[in-house]
Structures are given as C-alpha cells and as structure tokens.
C-alpha cells in the first residue's frame, strides 16, 4: 500500500528516494550520494513536492558534508555546494527552508545535521495528519453533505511529502471517515503528476477516483459535479497568495464562479512571510521539451518554441481556506498568513 511508503530515507551514506519519473509503470528507488546526483534528481523531478523538498534539502546538507570529507573540499566549496542544493528550484520555499534549518549545525558535524534532518522527516508526517484532520473537519462543516466529491490538481500526497500527504492527506482522512464519494484527478500537464502520481496513490489506497484532462476541470466544477477543490502549495505569501502547479489558478476561478470552496493544504513551513504578495514569487520556467514532446515524440512542429511556467499564483481572494497543522485560515474572508490571526477551525 502506498501509505506505508517512505519516499525519503537516510541510508547512512546517502539519501534513498523514489524516482517519481518511473511511476506509474515501475516503483523504482534511487540512492543519491553526491550533490550532483541530488541536484539532478530535484531538477528532473525524480523527487518533488514542497514538504519532500524541505526534507531532502536538510538531508542534502549532510550529503554535501559527507562528499566534502571524501573529496577534501574547502569550507568555501562546501558552502557553495550547499547553495546549489538550496537554489535548485526557486519557487518552492521549503527547499531553502530545509537547508536553512540545518545549515547552522554544519560545524557540529554530520551526525548533528542528519539528526535534525530526520526530525524534519518525522515532523512532516505528524504535520500531515494534523492537516488532514483540520481540513476534513472544515470541509464537512462547510459543504454540508455526508459524503463529498473532491477535485485535485497535481500531486500533494505521500510522494510529495515524507508520509500521508497534505491535500491528499485531507482526501485520505475523508475516505477514512467514510465521507468521500469521489475524487476527480486533473492529469496536470505537462508532466502528468496527477494521472501518473496522484491516481497511482489513490489506486493503491482503494480510493474511488476519475482521471480527467486539465481542460475538463472547469466544466466538471460548473456542472455541479464537485463539492470542493483541494490543492497543495509550493509557497504561500504573507497576504495569502499561493503558488502551486500551473493550472491551479484556473481551478480556483472555476470554483469562485460555481460558489464552491477552493482549499489549499500545506504545512506552516510553506508560508513565507518575507514574501509580501504573490507578485514577488519567482515562477520557475522549465524546458520546451516538456511541452513540445511526449515520451520522446514531438507533438508540435519542431520549429515551435514553448511557454512552460511550472507554477502559477492564485490570489488570496480566490482561496476559501488555507489548512495547516495549526488549523484553518479563511483567507478570502480576510484571515491571512502574515497576520497570524487565530485559526477559525481546529
């Protein structure tokens, strides 16, 4: 069962991760032992998801320290390699957060950094379960139905975390309570994290779902087939604006028009109070091939360029609620992360 997977593990001399590029066809593990291999895994999305990147960032510092000892790096070289890990993906704040959490411990040695990194891993699982409980409580109270129909975009499950999941953690909690009717899974172009990863997790858990093309999402919502949309987040600005996988904004707009809740589920570590609004969030641009080819086969003219932003920003006014381990903030009602008001639900 997918819920028993551990996507990130410290082996003693490296970081064992699931190579998510191989799913759903094959569940493959890869052990990363160098900074080059770690950065490559992050960039090519073998490991991805904001909470997972926080854990991999922290353990990546220990990895760099091990490599520095083997290769005889200078202190300056070690810090430069840690910076490479920290900056491997610019939009997701958790990667930098994880690195920054353990970086002050470098002088204390590898064991101290590993211990701090493993605490981040353990804490993430506890956080995800709390998010699931808070989110399910709020949704059931808000929707007013005994069972709910959910729409998701991208993957915010076990594969994007260290265990359980954030947005999918809410879905799992609803399912465990017998309060989930169906999940509509957006395929999530261009790399299909919805159909490849989310659908795989739901199938492993025996959770009823339908995979749909991204272009169907708005129609599905406006036809009244969905009660709530739940997504994760890669960065949440102080005013509640939220960056997530490209296509999330379109889902939010459809939810606003249909009058149904649009919910963001993410740990407190994803809230970046130093970023005032979504306009300040750097949007990662990725390579043309992800859009212009599929499985190595061109699906557009060879001379056509691509526009491939990995993320978009959903304004706070379109977000019904942000669910963290601390509770629920009703963002569109004026409760914003930067203000830290008392949560409206626990």
C-alpha positions in Angstrom: 0.0 0.0 0.0 1.3 3.4 -0.9 0.5 4.8 2.6 3.3 2.7 4.0 5.9 4.0 1.6 8.8 6.1 2.8 9.7 8.3 -0.1 12.8 9.7 1.6 15.2 7.8 3.8 18.8 8.4 5.1 20.8 5.3 4.4 23.9 6.2 6.4 25.9 7.3 3.3 23.2 8.7 1.1 19.5 9.6 0.6 17.2 6.8 -0.8 14.3 8.3 -2.8 11.6 7.1 -5.1 12.3 8.0 -8.7 9.0 9.5 -9.5 9.8 9.8 -13.2 9.3 6.0 -13.3 5.7 5.9 -12.0 3.2 4.6 -12.5 4.9 1.9 -14.6 7.5 1.0 -12.1 8.2 1.7 -8.4 11.9 2.4 -8.5 14.3 3.6 -5.8 17.5 5.6 -6.2 20.2 6.3 -3.7 21.8 9.7 -4.0 25.3 10.0 -2.7 26.6 13.2 -4.3 25.4 16.8 -4.6 25.4 16.4 -8.4 23.0 13.5 -8.2 20.8 15.2 -5.7 20.5 18.4 -7.7 19.8 16.4 -10.8 17.1 14.4 -9.0 15.4 17.7 -7.9 15.7 19.4 -11.3 14.3 16.5 -13.3 11.6 15.9 -10.7 12.6 12.5 -9.6 12.0 13.9 -6.2 9.4 16.8 -5.9 6.7 18.3 -3.7 7.2 21.1 -1.3 7.4 19.2 2.0 9.6 16.5 0.4 11.9 19.1 -0.8 12.2 20.5 2.7 13.3 17.1 4.0 15.6 16.5 1.0 17.2 19.9 1.5 18.0 19.3 5.1 19.4 15.8 4.5 21.2 17.2 1.4 23.4 19.3 3.6 24.6 16.1 5.4 25.1 14.6 1.9 27.3 17.5 0.9 29.3 17.3 4.1 30.0 13.6 3.5 31.1 14.3 0.0 33.3 17.2 1.2 35.0 14.8 3.6 35.6 12.3 0.8 36.8 14.8 -1.7 38.7 17.2 0.5 36.6 20.3 -0.3 37.4 23.6 1.3 34.9 25.2 3.7 34.1 27.7 0.9 33.5 24.9 -1.6 31.2 23.1 0.8 29.1 26.3 1.3 28.9 26.8 -2.4 27.6 23.2 -2.9 25.0 23.7 -0.1 23.9 26.8 -2.0 23.5 24.7 -5.2 21.0 22.4 -3.3 19.2 25.4 -1.8 18.7 27.1 -5.1 17.9 24.0 -7.3 14.2 25.0 -7.6 13.3 28.7 -6.9 9.6 28.7 -6.4 9.2 26.1 -3.7 10.2 27.8 -0.4 10.5 24.5 1.5 13.7 23.5 -0.2 15.5 26.7 1.1 13.7 26.3 4.4 15.1 22.8 4.9 18.6 23.8 4.1 18.5 26.9 6.3 17.1 24.9 9.2 20.2 22.6 9.4 22.9 24.9 8.0 23.9 26.4 11.4 24.7 22.8 12.5 27.4 22.2 9.9 30.2 22.9 12.4 28.7 20.4 14.8 29.2 17.6 12.3 27.4 15.3 10.0 25.6 13.4 12.8 24.0 16.6 14.1 22.8 17.6 10.7 21.4 14.1 10.0 19.5 14.1 13.3 18.0 17.5 12.5 17.1 16.3 9.0 15.4 13.2 10.3 13.4 15.2 12.8 12.1 17.2 9.9 11.1 13.9 8.2 9.3 12.7 11.3 7.7 16.1 12.0 6.3 16.2 8.5 4.3 13.0 9.0 2.8 14.4 12.2 2.0 17.7 10.4 0.4 16.0 7.5 -2.0 14.0 9.8 -3.0 17.2 11.5 -3.6 19.0 8.2 -5.8 16.0 7.2 -7.9 16.3 10.3 -8.3 20.1 10.2 -9.1 20.0 6.5 -11.7 17.3 6.7 -13.4 18.9 9.7 -13.7 22.3 7.9 -14.8 20.8 4.6 -17.6 18.6 6.1 -18.9 21.6 8.1 -18.7 23.9 5.1 -20.1 21.6 2.4 -22.9 20.2 4.5 -23.0 16.8 2.8 -22.4 13.4 4.4 -20.0 12.5 1.5 -18.1 14.9 -0.7 -16.8 15.0 -4.2 -13.3 16.4 -4.5 -11.2 17.7 -7.3 -7.4 17.8 -7.1 -4.7 19.3 -9.2 -1.1 18.0 -9.4 0.2 15.7 -6.6 0.2 16.6 -2.9 0.2 13.1 -1.5 2.8 10.8 0.1 5.1 11.2 -2.9 5.2 15.0 -2.4 5.9 14.7 1.3 7.5 12.2 3.7 4.3 10.3 4.5 0.5 10.6 4.3 0.3 13.9 2.2 -1.1 17.4 2.5 -4.0 17.9 0.1 -4.3 14.1 -0.4 -3.9 13.8 3.4 -7.2 15.6 3.6 -8.6 13.2 1.0 -7.3 10.2 2.9 -8.9 11.5 6.1 -12.3 12.0 4.4 -12.0 8.5 3.0 -11.1 7.0 6.4 -14.2 8.7 7.8 -16.5 7.2 5.1 -17.1 10.8 4.0 -15.6 10.7 0.5 -17.7 9.9 -2.6 -15.2 10.5 -5.5 -12.0 12.3 -6.4 -11.6 14.0 -9.8 -7.9 13.9 -10.6 -6.7 16.5 -13.1 -4.0 14.9 -15.2 -1.8 18.0 -14.7 0.1 18.8 -17.8 2.8 18.8 -19.0 4.3 16.1 -16.8 1.1 14.4 -15.6 1.8 14.4 -11.9 -2.0 14.0 -11.4 -2.5 11.0 -13.7 0.9 9.4 -13.0 1.3 10.1 -9.3 -2.0 11.1 -7.6 -4.0 8.5 -9.4 -1.4 5.9 -8.6 -1.6 6.8 -4.9 -5.4 6.7 -4.9 -5.5 3.4 -6.7 -3.0 2.0 -4.1 -5.3 3.1 -1.3 -8.5 1.9 -2.9 -9.9 5.4 -3.1 -12.5 6.0 -5.8 -11.4 8.4 -8.4 -11.6 9.5 -12.1 -8.7 10.9 -14.1 -9.6 13.8 -16.3 -7.8 16.2 -18.7 -7.0 19.6 -17.3 -9.3 21.2 -19.8 -12.3 19.3 -18.3 -11.8 20.7 -14.8 -13.8 24.0 -15.2 -16.7 22.2 -16.8 -16.7 19.4 -14.2 -16.9 22.1 -11.5 -19.5 24.3 -13.1 -21.7 21.2 -13.9 -22.1 20.7 -10.2 -20.1 17.5 -10.0 -17.6 18.8 -7.4 -18.2 20.0 -3.8 -14.6 21.2 -3.1 -11.2 21.5 -4.8 -8.1 20.8 -2.7 -4.6 21.5 -3.8 -1.2 21.8 -2.2 1.2 24.7 -2.3 4.9 25.4 -3.0 4.9 28.9 -1.5 2.3 31.0 0.4 2.9 34.7 0.6 2.1 36.8 3.7 -1.1 38.1 2.1 -2.4 34.5 1.3 -1.5 34.5 -2.4 -0.4 30.9 -3.2 1.9 29.4 -5.8 1.1 25.9 -7.0 1.4 23.8 -10.1 0.4 25.5 -13.3 -3.3 25.2 -13.8 -4.3 25.7 -10.2 -5.4 29.3 -10.9 -7.9 28.0 -13.5 -9.4 25.6 -10.9 -9.7 28.5 -8.4 -11.5 30.7 -10.9 -14.0 27.9 -11.7 -14.6 27.3 -8.0 -15.3 31.0 -7.5 -17.8 31.1 -10.3 -19.5 27.9 -9.1 -19.6 29.1 -5.4 -17.7 26.1 -4.0 -14.7 26.1 -1.7 -11.2 26.2 -3.1 -8.9 24.9 -0.3 -5.1 25.0 -0.1 -3.5 22.4 2.3 0.2 23.0 3.2 2.4 22.9 6.3 3.4 26.1 8.1 6.9 25.8 6.6 5.4 26.7 3.2 4.2 30.1 4.5 6.8 32.7 3.6 6.0 35.9 5.5 9.1 37.5 3.9 7.2 37.4 0.6 4.5 40.1 0.8 2.4 39.1 -2.2 2.3 36.6 -5.0 3.7 39.1 -7.3 7.1 38.6 -5.6 7.1 34.8 -6.1 9.7 33.7 -8.7 8.0 31.4 -11.2 10.2 28.6 -12.4 10.4 28.3 -16.2 11.2 24.8 -17.5 12.4 23.4 -20.8 10.5 23.4 -24.0 10.7 19.6 -24.4 8.2 19.0 -21.6 5.5 20.8 -23.6 6.5 20.0 -27.2 7.2 16.3 -26.8 5.6 13.3 -25.1 7.6 10.2 -24.3 10.2 11.5 -26.7 7.8 12.0 -29.6 7.2 15.5 -30.9 3.6 16.7 -30.5 4.2 20.2 -32.0 6.2 21.4 -35.0 10.0 21.1 -34.5 10.3 24.9 -35.1 7.7 25.9 -32.5 9.0 27.3 -29.1 7.1 26.7 -25.9 6.0 28.7 -22.9 6.4 26.4 -19.9 5.9 28.0 -16.4 5.9 25.3 -13.8 3.7 27.3 -11.4 1.0 29.9 -11.3 -0.2 32.1 -8.4 -3.7 32.1 -7.1 -4.7 35.4 -5.5 -5.9 35.2 -1.9 -9.3 36.5 -2.8 -10.0 33.2 -4.6 -8.8 30.9 -1.8 -11.6 29.9 0.6 -9.2 28.4 3.2 -5.6 27.6 3.9 -5.2 24.5 6.0 -2.0 24.0 8.0 -1.2 21.9 11.0 -2.2 24.8 13.2 -5.8 25.0 11.9 -7.7 26.7 9.1 -7.4 30.3 7.9 -10.4 31.5 5.8 -8.3 33.6 3.5 -10.9 35.1 1.3 -12.6 36.4 4.4 -9.5 38.4 5.3 -7.6 36.0 7.5 -4.1 35.9 6.0 -1.0 34.0 7.0 1.1 37.2 7.5 -1.4 38.4 10.1 -1.4 35.1 12.0 -5.0 35.5 13.4 -6.4 32.7 15.5 -7.4 29.8 13.2 -11.1 29.5 12.6 -11.1 25.7 13.0 -9.0 23.3 15.0 
